[in-house]
Amino acid sequence: MCRVRYCIDFGRMAGSVREVKTVDEFWKIVTDVNKNHLNVIHFWAEWASQCQMMDDVMKELASERQLKDVKFLKVEAEALPNIFQQFNVTSVPTFLLLKGNTVVDKVEGADAPTLTKKVYQQATTLTVQPPAEPSPSTEDLNLRLKKLVNAATCMLFMKGTSEEPRCGFSKQTVELLQKYHAQFSSFNILADQEVREGLKKFSNWPTYPQLYINGELVGGLDILKELDETGELEHMLPKKEDINKRLEKLINKAPLMIFMKGSRDNPCCGFSKTLIEILNGTGQKYETFNILQDEEVRQGLKTFSNWPTYPQVYVNGHLIGGLDIIKELKETGELEKALNGE
């Protein structure tokens, strides 16, 4: 058994950490045929100084002889937001430990000792014993699946995401739903082996994609095609609210609304982080909307506001501007009046 080292010697020659540039490259790696293979993934951002320090930790771990069969990867959170969101990563640095495409452990923040310990623990199981499969009780799993199928009025379980389908059947299903401007949510079964296998039994349906409406299984792509041919599908699907009406509601949700990458507690870009620091210094109450979690809003608001970048600040439903404008207002002493709508 390998002895866990809690101190990193940065004077040694560092190993190789692979930077993943595309969604396709990421899924090709984590869906390796050897589901027992350990991947350590560092979600990072250039603006976060802690990420740079943890890069050295990753390189050091990659150079360890005992970890020669472990793959160490880097994913820039803002460059691949779909991956960032799919694994519910909310801050940087965050480290996911995956075997195949199943998350077996997670470390948030620049915690080198914990990361080192967990990597060795998971790597040791590769040679000592097969990785333990999730073993929740049938009752617990069914309860989780029931919540998932009811998570949205129209819920699609698919390979990949609606923005990045990972198989032809899933892609065709998304295109069919989009054809009728359906309001739907999706769940990537490639990212959760427990759901992937459990839902087959839960629904008594052996393949994917699977579409649920109001918590009831409609079927897979073949069924949807049949319903489309008979004209029934369009009337079954919940329709998207007009995007402009939706945006109008969102910008008026609070007197001071911030549209940003991430949230108040976990900004996911340097501009958003700086803006939050400025606003927190004013003592103003405000609400935030994470545009990384809603591609429709992310793209639609650019046109709606005629402002191409984020963050965006709205006061009483009117656009004030982005970070540069807020900085200018702060320098001239006019920020407080502007945020109060004066």
Disulfide bonds with the S-S distance in Angstrom:
none
